[in-house]
Amino acid sequence: MTTLVPAKPGPYAFDPESTALVIIDMQRDFLEPGGFGSALGNDVSLLSSAVEPLQRVLATARELGMTIIHTREGHRPDMSDCPPAKFARGEFIGTDSPKGRILIRGEYGHDIVDELAPAPGEIVLDKPGKGSFCATDLDLILRNLGIKSLIVTGVTTEVCVHTTVREANDRGYECLVLEDCCGSYFPEFHEVALRMIAAQGGIFGWVGTSSDLLEMLPVNVAAGA
Ligand code: TIU
């Protein structure tokens, strides 16, 4: 059942059955004090506005039985998957923090915030880089599930969200980015990153809001039931 959502640069058409909700890196290390975001010198409270709208979208996606994918940026405990070029500009990766070793898998800070904790059966994808397709099995998983469209959310807008949308667009996935479900340590980067996605006729995808998406979803799902 095709659903149409108002978006930029024009309506976004998708079928919930072949669409995945992708929630990027809503990890304590980015959203809470003492982690990676703080170590980079950022005000992590700037990301918190994305949590509530994302909770609503996640609850609806669960109700509809949509595919849900949570990603986490981080590294193996021995950091063998952390490129020296990345470590050189983030020497605190792997160091101790109040929430465990920064950006290391298995540590408390590396995990997803309680408000958006993955439910059993939802896919949790660990990635060593900014993009969700780099050195992961995401493309294989999406193709196996028959996914054609991605509703993309999370943090940060201009880093991991943008990189993932660019990667997905090049692989043929149609991406809707929910602006209120993303966040950045730099409000101006958030704004411009979103504009870049929808510019030039939607050069990377579409940009919309969670309220527009949620308004359209139940109607069409009920009609198709
Ligand atoms: N997840 C993600 O965006 N990783 C980052 O390092 N983001 C920054 O904005 N630094």
Residues whose N, C-alpha, C, O or C-beta is under 5 A from the ligand:
A	BS01	TIU	D25 E73 V155 T156 V159 C160
